[in-house]
Amino acid sequence: MIMKKKSNGWSILGAIGAIAYVAYKERQRDKIFRQNQQQVPPHAQAQPVEKSQPTKYTKEELHTLYLALSKKYHPDRAQSETDKEFRAELFKKLKDAYERGDMVTLKMYQLN
């Protein structure tokens, strides 16, 4: 853009060009900032994990967890009809996981 200096200051086109340049520089700065935010610092990168044997759970631990979750999510404890339907579906999933001996699924529901 050609800017011509007039006797009373810069021309209108020159002022518009300066504003556009400042806006461009701000967009560039924001782009660099977002790129830096997305980078993972070296200390937070995933470290290789040693393979280990899966943890064995006893039937007693599985049963205790199932009882605690069934008390927490039983459909009879629901306040509304929609909550009762949700709890009924969840209760079926808990029962299936217990019958399969799936401790990971039960632990997942325990965390929620």
Residue frames as a rotation matrix with the C-alpha (Angstrom) as fourth column:
MET 1
0.588 0.809 0.000 0.00
0.809 -0.588 0.000 0.00
0.000 0.000 -1.000 0.00
ILE 2
-0.383 -0.684 0.620 1.29
0.665 -0.671 -0.329 3.39
0.641 0.287 0.712 -0.90
MET 3
0.454 0.461 -0.763 1.14
0.857 -0.460 0.231 5.94
-0.244 -0.759 -0.604 1.87
LYS 4
-0.146 -0.447 0.883 1.61
0.615 -0.740 -0.272 9.55
0.775 0.504 0.383 1.01
LYS 5
-0.348 -0.043 -0.937 2.31
0.871 -0.385 -0.306 12.10
-0.347 -0.922 0.171 3.63
LYS 6
0.330 0.509 0.795 0.16
0.669 -0.720 0.183 15.14
0.666 0.472 -0.578 3.40
SER 7
-0.364 -0.507 0.781 0.80
-0.085 -0.817 -0.570 18.40
0.927 -0.274 0.255 5.05
ASN 8
0.080 0.474 0.877 -1.55
-0.920 -0.303 0.248 17.60
0.384 -0.827 0.412 7.94
GLY 9
-0.072 -0.153 0.986 -0.47
-0.691 0.721 0.062 13.95
-0.720 -0.676 -0.158 8.50
TRP 10
-0.898 -0.276 0.344 -0.85
-0.013 0.797 0.604 10.56
-0.441 0.537 -0.719 6.87
SER 11
-0.599 0.701 -0.387 -3.51
-0.692 -0.210 0.691 9.94
0.403 0.682 0.611 4.28
ILE 12
0.281 0.824 0.492 -6.66
-0.930 0.361 -0.073 7.93
-0.238 -0.437 0.867 4.99
LEU 13
0.768 -0.025 -0.640 -5.31
-0.316 0.854 -0.414 4.98
0.556 0.520 0.648 2.98
GLY 14
-0.304 -0.950 -0.066 -2.16
-0.282 0.156 -0.947 5.05
0.910 -0.269 -0.315 5.05
ALA 15
-0.447 0.214 0.869 -4.14
-0.894 -0.075 -0.441 4.94
-0.029 -0.974 0.225 8.30
ILE 16
0.688 0.726 0.004 -6.24
-0.721 0.684 -0.113 2.00
-0.085 0.075 0.994 7.07
GLY 17
0.452 -0.611 -0.649 -3.07
-0.193 0.644 -0.740 0.20
0.871 0.460 0.173 6.03
ALA 18
-0.581 -0.684 0.441 -1.54
-0.548 -0.072 -0.833 0.74
0.602 -0.726 -0.333 9.46
ILE 19
-0.004 0.680 0.734 -4.67
-0.954 0.217 -0.206 -0.63
-0.299 -0.701 0.648 11.17
ALA 20
0.841 0.310 -0.443 -4.66
-0.473 0.819 -0.325 -3.66
0.262 0.483 0.836 8.88
TYR 21
-0.005 -0.938 -0.347 -0.99
-0.261 0.337 -0.905 -4.27
0.965 0.086 -0.247 9.66
VAL 22
-0.588 -0.153 0.794 -1.60
-0.797 -0.060 -0.601 -4.13
0.140 -0.986 -0.087 13.41
ALA 23
0.452 0.826 0.338 -4.52
-0.836 0.524 -0.163 -6.55
-0.311 -0.209 0.927 13.07
TYR 24
0.657 -0.294 -0.694 -2.33
-0.325 0.720 -0.613 -8.89
0.680 0.628 0.378 11.00
LYS 25
-0.434 -0.896 0.096 0.41
-0.424 0.109 -0.899 -8.83
0.795 -0.431 -0.427 13.65
GLU 26
-0.299 0.408 0.863 -2.13
-0.930 0.076 -0.358 -9.59
-0.212 -0.910 0.356 16.40
ARG 27
0.783 0.594 -0.185 -3.46
-0.622 0.748 -0.230 -12.59
0.002 0.296 0.955 14.45
GLN 28
0.272 -0.785 -0.556 0.09
-0.229 0.509 -0.830 -13.88
0.935 0.353 -0.041 13.98
ARG 29
-0.620 -0.503 0.602 0.82
-0.660 -0.080 -0.747 -13.47
0.423 -0.861 -0.282 17.69
ASP 30
0.139 0.773 0.619 -2.40
-0.924 0.327 -0.199 -15.30
-0.356 -0.545 0.759 18.62
LYS 31
0.783 0.112 -0.611 -1.60
-0.447 0.785 -0.429 -18.10
0.432 0.610 0.665 16.18
ILE 32
-0.212 -0.944 -0.254 1.85
-0.262 0.305 -0.916 -18.61
0.942 -0.128 -0.311 17.72
PHE 33
-0.513 0.091 0.853 0.35
-0.858 -0.095 -0.506 -18.52
0.035 -0.991 0.127 21.21
ARG 34
0.576 0.800 0.170 -2.21
-0.791 0.598 -0.131 -21.24
-0.207 -0.059 0.977 20.32
GLN 35
0.552 -0.447 -0.704 0.52
-0.254 0.714 -0.653 -23.40
0.794 0.539 0.280 18.78
ASN 36
-0.557 -0.799 0.226 2.62
-0.428 0.043 -0.903 -23.09
0.712 -0.599 -0.366 21.93
GLN 37
-0.177 0.574 0.800 -0.38
-0.963 0.067 -0.261 -23.99
-0.203 -0.816 0.541 24.10
GLN 38
0.782 0.562 -0.269 -0.96
-0.617 0.761 -0.202 -27.20
0.091 0.324 0.942 22.14
GLN 39
0.042 -0.845 -0.534 2.59
-0.378 0.481 -0.791 -28.44
0.925 0.235 -0.299 22.52
VAL 40
0.932 0.222 -0.286 3.16
0.131 0.529 0.838 -30.96
0.337 -0.819 0.465 25.29
PRO 41
0.459 -0.814 0.356 6.08
-0.884 -0.458 0.093 -30.12
0.088 -0.357 -0.930 27.57
PRO 42
-0.173 -0.615 -0.770 8.84
-0.549 0.709 -0.443 -32.77
0.818 0.346 -0.460 27.64
HIS 43
-0.914 -0.216 0.345 8.20
-0.405 0.407 -0.819 -33.74
0.036 -0.887 -0.460 31.26
ALA 44
-0.170 0.940 0.294 4.51
-0.671 0.108 -0.733 -34.41
-0.721 -0.322 0.613 30.50
GLN 45
-0.062 0.125 -0.990 5.04
-0.924 0.367 0.104 -36.70
0.377 0.922 0.092 27.53
ALA 46
0.861 0.491 0.134 4.01
-0.507 0.806 0.305 -40.30
0.041 -0.330 0.943 27.86
GLN 47
-0.246 -0.934 0.257 6.69
-0.947 0.288 0.142 -42.57
-0.207 -0.209 -0.956 29.22
PRO 48
-0.231 0.158 -0.960 6.91
-0.470 0.846 0.252 -46.21
0.852 0.509 -0.121 28.12
VAL 49
0.266 0.435 0.860 5.05
-0.961 0.192 0.200 -48.45
-0.079 -0.880 0.469 30.52
GLU 50
-0.828 -0.561 0.000 6.33
-0.561 0.828 0.000 -51.84
0.000 0.000 -1.000 31.49
LYS 51
0.001 0.826 -0.563 3.98
-0.522 0.481 0.705 -54.66
0.853 0.293 0.432 30.71
SER 52
-0.777 -0.183 0.602 2.71
-0.625 0.338 -0.704 -56.28
-0.074 -0.923 -0.377 33.82
GLN 53
-0.831 0.517 -0.204 0.38
0.474 0.851 0.225 -59.09
0.290 0.090 -0.953 34.62
PRO 54
-0.179 0.837 0.517 -3.26
-0.222 -0.546 0.808 -58.07
0.958 0.030 0.284 34.92
THR 55
-0.751 -0.058 0.658 -4.37
-0.653 -0.090 -0.752 -57.61
0.103 -0.994 0.030 38.48
LYS 56
-0.559 0.561 -0.610 -6.37
0.329 0.826 0.458 -60.52
0.761 0.055 -0.647 39.82
TYR 57
-0.445 0.520 0.729 -9.42
-0.820 -0.564 -0.098 -59.72
0.360 -0.642 0.678 41.87
THR 58
-0.984 0.169 0.061 -11.00
0.116 0.858 -0.500 -62.09
-0.137 -0.485 -0.864 44.29
LYS 59
-0.407 0.909 0.087 -14.66
0.551 0.168 0.817 -62.95
0.729 0.380 -0.570 44.06
GLU 60
0.058 0.404 -0.913 -15.16
0.979 -0.203 -0.027 -61.32
-0.197 -0.892 -0.407 47.46
GLU 61
-0.668 -0.363 -0.650 -13.79
0.257 -0.932 0.256 -57.98
-0.699 0.004 0.715 46.21
LEU 62
-0.923 0.367 0.116 -15.96
0.062 -0.154 0.986 -58.21
0.379 0.918 0.119 43.10
HIS 63
-0.158 0.917 -0.366 -19.03
0.808 0.333 0.486 -59.07
0.568 -0.219 -0.794 45.17
THR 64
-0.149 0.038 -0.988 -18.42
0.827 -0.543 -0.146 -56.26
-0.542 -0.839 0.049 47.68
LEU 65
-0.898 -0.218 -0.382 -18.05
-0.012 -0.856 0.517 -53.69
-0.440 0.469 0.766 44.91
TYR 66
-0.730 0.680 0.064 -21.15
0.251 0.180 0.951 -54.99
0.636 0.711 -0.302 43.14
LEU 67
-0.031 0.744 -0.668 -23.21
0.985 0.136 0.105 -54.71
0.169 -0.655 -0.737 46.34
ALA 68
-0.399 -0.185 -0.898 -22.05
0.504 -0.863 -0.046 -51.15
-0.766 -0.471 0.437 46.96
LEU 69
-0.979 0.003 -0.205 -22.86
-0.169 -0.573 0.802 -50.12
-0.115 0.819 0.562 43.39
SER 70
-0.541 0.837 -0.084 -26.22
0.525 0.414 0.744 -51.88
0.657 0.358 -0.663 43.39
LYS 71
-0.031 0.498 -0.866 -27.21
0.943 -0.274 -0.191 -49.96
-0.332 -0.823 -0.462 46.53
LYS 72
-0.595 -0.308 -0.742 -26.06
0.174 -0.951 0.256 -46.70
-0.784 0.023 0.620 44.99
TYR 73
-0.851 0.155 -0.502 -27.75
-0.519 -0.396 0.757 -47.17
-0.081 0.905 0.417 41.58
HIS 74
-0.758 0.610 0.231 -30.82
0.564 0.791 -0.237 -49.26
-0.327 -0.050 -0.944 42.44
PRO 75
-0.673 0.527 0.519 -33.90
0.293 -0.455 0.841 -48.15
0.680 0.718 0.152 40.46
ASP 76
0.256 0.835 -0.487 -36.07
0.835 0.063 0.546 -48.03
0.487 -0.547 -0.681 43.59
ARG 77
-0.111 -0.385 -0.916 -33.97
0.816 -0.562 0.137 -45.13
-0.568 -0.732 0.376 44.90
ALA 78
-0.696 -0.151 0.702 -34.89
0.642 -0.568 0.514 -42.93
0.322 0.809 0.492 41.92
GLN 79
-0.689 0.415 -0.594 -36.70
0.160 -0.713 -0.683 -39.62
-0.707 -0.565 0.425 42.48
SER 80
-0.045 0.664 -0.746 -38.32
-0.800 -0.471 -0.372 -39.34
-0.598 0.580 0.552 39.04
GLU 81
0.762 0.442 0.474 -39.53
-0.087 0.794 -0.602 -41.64
-0.642 0.417 0.643 36.31
THR 82
0.821 -0.514 -0.248 -36.73
-0.334 -0.082 -0.939 -40.71
0.462 0.854 -0.239 33.88
ASP 83
-0.089 -0.866 0.491 -34.16
-0.980 -0.012 -0.200 -41.28
0.179 -0.499 -0.848 36.60
LYS 84
0.231 0.255 0.939 -35.75
-0.545 0.833 -0.093 -44.64
-0.806 -0.490 0.331 37.34
GLU 85
0.990 0.134 0.034 -35.44
-0.038 0.504 -0.863 -45.69
-0.133 0.853 0.504 33.69
PHE 86
0.430 -0.902 -0.040 -31.81
-0.649 -0.278 -0.708 -44.58
0.627 0.330 -0.705 33.60
ARG 87
-0.172 -0.492 0.853 -31.03
-0.960 0.279 -0.033 -46.47
-0.221 -0.825 -0.520 36.80
ALA 88
0.644 0.461 0.611 -32.77
-0.325 0.887 -0.327 -49.60
-0.693 0.012 0.721 35.50
GLU 89
0.916 -0.354 -0.189 -30.53
-0.106 0.241 -0.965 -49.65
0.387 0.904 0.183 32.41
LEU 90
0.075 -0.933 0.352 -27.46
-0.807 -0.264 -0.528 -48.93
0.585 -0.245 -0.773 34.49
PHE 91
0.135 0.059 0.989 -28.43
-0.841 0.535 0.082 -51.66
-0.524 -0.843 0.122 36.95
LYS 92
0.958 0.215 0.191 -28.61
-0.072 0.821 -0.566 -54.17
-0.279 0.529 0.802 34.08
LYS 93
0.580 -0.809 -0.092 -25.12
-0.299 -0.107 -0.948 -53.15
0.758 0.577 -0.304 32.94
LEU 94
-0.086 -0.591 0.802 -23.80
-0.986 -0.065 -0.154 -53.57
0.143 -0.804 -0.577 36.48
LYS 95
0.503 0.361 0.785 -25.37
-0.535 0.844 -0.045 -57.00
-0.679 -0.397 0.617 36.74
ASP 96
0.983 -0.160 -0.091 -23.89
0.006 0.520 -0.854 -58.09
0.183 0.839 0.512 33.41
ALA 97
0.235 -0.954 0.187 -20.45
-0.593 -0.293 -0.750 -56.86
0.770 0.065 -0.634 34.42
TYR 98
-0.005 -0.184 0.983 -20.71
-0.962 0.269 0.046 -58.70
-0.273 -0.945 -0.178 37.73
GLU 99
0.789 0.373 0.488 -21.74
-0.254 0.921 -0.294 -61.92
-0.559 0.108 0.822 36.02
ARG 100
0.835 -0.544 -0.088 -18.79
0.033 0.209 -0.977 -61.63
0.550 0.813 0.193 33.61
GLY 101
0.564 -0.647 -0.513 -16.43
0.767 0.180 0.616 -60.83
-0.306 -0.741 0.598 36.48
ASP 102
0.125 -0.459 0.879 -15.53
0.714 -0.573 -0.401 -57.52
0.688 0.678 0.256 34.85
MET 103
0.179 -0.135 -0.975 -13.95
0.917 -0.337 0.215 -55.55
-0.358 -0.932 0.063 37.68
VAL 104
-0.832 -0.550 0.074 -12.76
0.532 -0.753 0.387 -52.75
-0.157 0.362 0.919 35.37
THR 105
-0.417 0.764 0.493 -16.32
0.288 -0.403 0.869 -51.86
0.862 0.504 -0.052 34.34
LEU 106
0.507 0.613 -0.606 -17.50
0.753 0.026 0.657 -51.93
0.419 -0.789 -0.449 37.93
LYS 107
-0.203 -0.670 -0.714 -14.60
0.859 -0.472 0.198 -49.71
-0.470 -0.574 0.671 38.99
MET 108
-0.845 -0.061 0.531 -15.51
0.406 -0.720 0.563 -47.28
0.349 0.691 0.633 36.20
TYR 109
0.116 0.966 0.231 -19.05
0.324 -0.257 0.911 -46.97
0.939 -0.030 -0.342 37.53
GLN 110
0.356 -0.053 -0.933 -17.67
0.934 0.014 0.356 -46.57
-0.005 -0.999 0.054 41.04
LEU 111
-0.670 -0.715 -0.199 -15.72
0.700 -0.698 0.150 -43.48
-0.246 -0.039 0.969 39.95
ASN 112
-0.625 0.488 0.609 -18.83
0.244 -0.619 0.747 -41.83
0.741 0.616 0.267 38.46
